Amino acid sequence: MKKILVVLAAIAVSAAIFTGCNSDRGEVSTTTENGTSMTESTTDKTTESMSEDMKEAGDEAKDRADKVGDDIGEGADDLADGAGDAVDEAGDAVSDALD
């Protein structure tokens, strides 16, 4: 679990560094169908892209954490079943010994 969080944090930091170090601070100019010029900032596109990437990473981390929790729950259930069976067998052995 900790390894997954460390990897996700490293990816987030790397993405932030590459985004912050981007030297292309210009604006992209596009022309619409009616001929008017429209300017769109690359910073906005980068911010949206990074936001989407972070959301996807968060969703993936949540899904993995849910799976880990489910696996731990199943393991605890199996352990309890095994302990219960061992107690039953020990009780039967004592009962047989007393007979």
C-alpha positions as CSV (number, residue, x, y, z in Angstrom):
1,M,0.0,0.0,0.0
2,K,2.8,2.4,0.9
3,K,4.7,1.6,-2.2
4,I,1.7,2.4,-4.4
5,L,1.3,5.8,-2.6
6,V,5.0,6.5,-3.0
7,V,4.8,5.7,-6.8
8,L,1.7,7.9,-7.3
9,A,3.4,10.7,-5.4
10,A,6.5,10.4,-7.5
11,I,4.4,10.5,-10.7
12,A,2.6,13.6,-9.4
13,V,5.8,15.4,-8.5
14,S,7.4,14.5,-11.9
15,A,4.3,15.7,-13.8
16,A,4.4,19.0,-11.8
17,I,8.1,19.5,-12.5
18,F,7.7,18.9,-16.2
19,T,4.7,21.1,-16.4
20,G,6.4,23.9,-14.5
21,C,9.6,23.6,-16.6
22,N,7.7,23.9,-19.8
23,S,9.4,26.7,-21.8
24,D,6.5,27.1,-24.3
25,R,4.5,29.9,-22.7
26,G,3.1,31.2,-25.9
27,E,-0.5,31.1,-26.9
28,V,-2.0,29.1,-29.8
29,S,-4.1,31.0,-32.2
30,T,-6.8,29.2,-34.1
31,T,-9.4,30.4,-36.6
32,T,-13.1,29.5,-36.4
33,E,-15.4,28.8,-39.2
34,N,-16.6,32.4,-39.6
35,G,-13.0,33.6,-39.9
36,T,-12.6,35.2,-36.4
37,S,-9.4,34.6,-34.6
38,M,-9.6,32.8,-31.3
39,T,-6.6,32.5,-28.8
40,E,-6.3,29.7,-26.4
41,S,-3.7,29.5,-23.7
42,T,-1.5,26.4,-23.6
43,T,-1.4,26.8,-19.8
44,D,-5.1,26.2,-19.6
45,K,-4.7,23.0,-21.7
46,T,-1.8,21.8,-19.6
47,T,-3.7,22.5,-16.3
48,E,-6.7,20.6,-17.6
49,S,-4.6,17.7,-18.8
50,M,-2.7,17.5,-15.5
51,S,-6.0,17.7,-13.5
52,E,-7.5,14.8,-15.5
53,D,-4.3,12.8,-15.0
54,M,-4.4,13.4,-11.3
55,K,-8.0,12.5,-11.1
56,E,-7.3,9.2,-12.9
57,A,-4.4,8.5,-10.7
58,G,-6.6,9.1,-7.6
59,D,-9.3,6.9,-8.9
60,E,-6.8,4.1,-9.6
61,A,-5.3,4.5,-6.1
62,K,-8.8,4.3,-4.6
63,D,-9.6,1.2,-6.6
64,R,-6.4,-0.5,-5.5
65,A,-6.9,0.5,-1.9
66,D,-10.4,-1.0,-2.0
67,K,-9.0,-4.3,-3.5
68,V,-6.3,-4.4,-0.7
69,G,-9.0,-3.9,1.9
70,D,-11.1,-6.7,0.4
71,D,-8.1,-9.0,0.3
72,I,-7.3,-8.3,3.9
73,G,-10.9,-8.9,4.9
74,E,-10.9,-12.2,3.1
75,G,-7.6,-13.2,4.7
76,A,-9.0,-12.4,8.2
77,D,-12.1,-14.4,7.5
78,D,-10.0,-17.4,6.4
79,L,-7.8,-17.0,9.5
80,A,-10.9,-17.0,11.8
81,D,-12.3,-20.0,10.0
82,G,-9.1,-21.9,10.5
83,A,-8.8,-20.9,14.1
84,G,-12.4,-22.0,14.7
85,D,-11.8,-25.4,13.0
86,A,-8.7,-25.9,15.2
87,V,-10.7,-25.2,18.4
88,D,-13.3,-27.6,17.3
89,E,-10.7,-30.3,16.7
90,A,-9.1,-29.6,20.0
91,G,-12.4,-29.9,21.8
92,D,-13.2,-33.2,20.0
93,A,-9.7,-34.5,21.0
94,V,-10.4,-33.5,24.7
95,S,-13.8,-35.1,24.6
96,D,-12.4,-38.3,23.1
97,A,-9.6,-38.3,25.8
98,L,-12.2,-38.0,28.6
99,D,-14.3,-40.9,27.2
